[in-house]
Amino acid sequence: MCMPDATPIEILLVEDSEPDILLTEEAFASAGVANRLHITRDGVEALAFLRRGDEYVDVPRPDVILLDINMPRMNGLEVLAELKRDPLLMTIPVIILTTSQADEDILRSYQAHAASYMVKPIDFSHFYEAIQALGRYMLSIVRVPPPSRTQL
């Protein structure tokens, strides 16, 4: 479903599970989604990426963030709260992509202004299909705000 003249979208995947990272990469590629997938493996690394820390000076601003909840050093809910307090980052849509089905996590995510909450299917084929659908959704339906002048 890759549109030949589609502008690639910048996606930041914040995920500590190597198998889930590989599956996500493969599913997006298979869906033909024009994207650049950037990966950070915990919340601390994600914030360094987003705030263009030393090793991320030249990285582009993501159009969307896929954020796991259960991660080392700084969990996804802490990252989400930090993003939504930051005027330079608060407009980036954040989709929680996690194994947690806990009502409390769902509620806290939306209270912290997550754009969506997706539970990762445990079954390989369902996970693959969910990521492909998410990629098509982001490419064909979602519109994100441009970076503010201070971000350019």
PLY file of the C-alpha trace (Angstrom):
ply
format ascii 1.0
element vertex 152
property float x
property float y
property float z
element edge 151
property int vertex1
property int vertex2
end_header
0.00 0.00 0.00
2.97 2.29 -0.39
2.00 5.36 -2.33
4.79 6.29 -4.76
4.74 9.98 -3.90
3.96 9.59 -0.20
6.22 11.52 2.10
7.91 9.12 4.50
6.78 9.53 8.06
9.24 9.58 10.92
8.30 7.04 13.58
10.01 6.69 16.93
9.55 3.22 18.41
10.35 3.15 22.12
10.63 -0.57 22.86
12.99 -2.74 24.90
11.99 -6.12 23.44
14.24 -7.11 20.55
11.71 -9.61 19.10
8.99 -6.92 19.15
11.36 -4.45 17.47
12.15 -6.93 14.70
8.49 -7.83 14.23
7.50 -4.16 14.05
10.20 -3.41 11.47
9.17 -6.37 9.35
5.44 -5.62 9.58
5.89 -1.98 8.56
8.10 -3.01 5.62
5.63 -5.69 4.55
2.73 -3.22 4.69
4.62 -0.96 2.30
4.48 1.95 4.70
6.75 4.79 3.65
8.45 5.47 6.94
11.71 5.89 8.74
11.63 3.86 11.92
13.91 5.13 14.67
14.35 2.94 17.73
15.19 3.70 21.32
15.17 0.99 23.96
13.97 2.82 27.07
12.47 6.08 28.24
15.75 7.78 29.08
17.10 7.08 25.58
13.79 8.21 24.04
13.96 11.59 25.77
17.60 12.04 24.69
16.52 11.29 21.11
13.58 13.70 21.26
15.57 16.47 22.90
18.42 15.87 20.45
21.02 14.90 23.01
24.69 14.46 22.06
24.34 11.36 19.90
21.02 12.50 18.37
21.85 16.04 17.27
20.87 15.47 13.63
17.84 13.23 14.06
14.52 14.39 12.64
11.53 15.11 14.82
9.22 12.08 14.75
5.72 12.44 13.33
4.46 9.82 15.76
5.79 7.89 18.77
5.00 4.24 19.46
5.62 3.82 23.16
5.82 0.67 25.27
4.88 0.98 28.94
7.04 -1.66 30.60
10.67 -0.62 30.11
13.80 -0.30 32.23
15.10 2.99 33.67
12.00 5.05 32.79
8.66 3.49 31.92
6.36 4.61 29.14
3.86 6.39 31.37
6.69 8.49 32.83
7.92 9.29 29.32
4.41 10.22 28.18
3.94 12.57 31.14
7.32 14.20 30.43
6.49 14.66 26.73
3.15 16.28 27.41
4.78 18.77 29.83
7.32 19.85 27.20
6.00 22.61 24.88
8.38 21.50 22.11
7.27 17.85 22.22
3.68 17.91 23.47
2.08 17.95 20.00
3.71 14.73 18.81
1.02 12.01 18.81
1.90 9.13 21.14
0.42 5.69 20.60
0.87 3.35 23.53
1.83 -0.08 22.16
2.11 -2.52 25.04
1.22 -5.95 26.38
-0.52 -4.41 29.38
-4.29 -4.81 29.39
-4.62 -3.30 32.86
-7.49 -0.82 33.12
-5.27 1.41 35.26
-2.61 1.62 32.51
-5.23 2.39 29.88
-6.81 5.10 32.02
-3.46 6.64 33.01
-2.34 6.69 29.37
-5.40 8.60 28.21
-5.26 10.90 31.23
-1.71 11.73 30.16
-2.99 12.52 26.65
-1.98 9.42 24.67
-3.50 9.52 21.19
-4.31 5.79 21.24
-3.75 2.66 23.29
-3.00 -0.61 21.50
-2.51 -3.92 23.24
0.11 -6.02 21.48
-1.43 -9.31 20.46
0.58 -12.23 21.85
0.01 -14.31 18.73
2.67 -13.62 16.06
0.28 -13.32 13.12
-2.13 -11.04 14.99
0.73 -8.80 16.14
1.98 -8.61 12.57
-1.50 -7.72 11.26
-2.00 -5.08 13.97
1.30 -3.35 13.13
0.52 -3.42 9.40
-2.91 -1.88 10.05
-1.34 0.75 12.28
1.16 1.61 9.55
-1.54 1.97 6.90
-3.59 4.10 9.30
-0.66 6.43 9.97
0.14 6.75 6.27
-3.35 7.30 4.89
-5.45 8.86 7.64
-3.43 10.58 10.36
-2.33 14.17 9.96
0.15 15.56 12.45
0.88 19.15 13.34
4.01 20.69 11.88
6.88 21.41 14.26
6.69 24.80 15.91
9.03 27.50 14.64
11.34 26.91 17.60
11.78 23.29 16.53
12.84 23.94 12.94
0 1
1 2
2 3
3 4
4 5
5 6
6 7
7 8
8 9
9 10
10 11
11 12
12 13
13 14
14 15
15 16
16 17
17 18
18 19
19 20
20 21
21 22
22 23
23 24
24 25
25 26
26 27
27 28
28 29
29 30
30 31
31 32
32 33
33 34
34 35
35 36
36 37
37 38
38 39
39 40
40 41
41 42
42 43
43 44
44 45
45 46
46 47
47 48
48 49
49 50
50 51
51 52
52 53
53 54
54 55
55 56
56 57
57 58
58 59
59 60
60 61
61 62
62 63
63 64
64 65
65 66
66 67
67 68
68 69
69 70
70 71
71 72
72 73
73 74
74 75
75 76
76 77
77 78
78 79
79 80
80 81
81 82
82 83
83 84
84 85
85 86
86 87
87 88
88 89
89 90
90 91
91 92
92 93
93 94
94 95
95 96
96 97
97 98
98 99
99 100
100 101
101 102
102 103
103 104
104 105
105 106
106 107
107 108
108 109
109 110
110 111
111 112
112 113
113 114
114 115
115 116
116 117
117 118
118 119
119 120
120 121
121 122
122 123
123 124
124 125
125 126
126 127
127 128
128 129
129 130
130 131
131 132
132 133
133 134
134 135
135 136
136 137
137 138
138 139
139 140
140 141
141 142
142 143
143 144
144 145
145 146
146 147
147 148
148 149
149 150
150 151
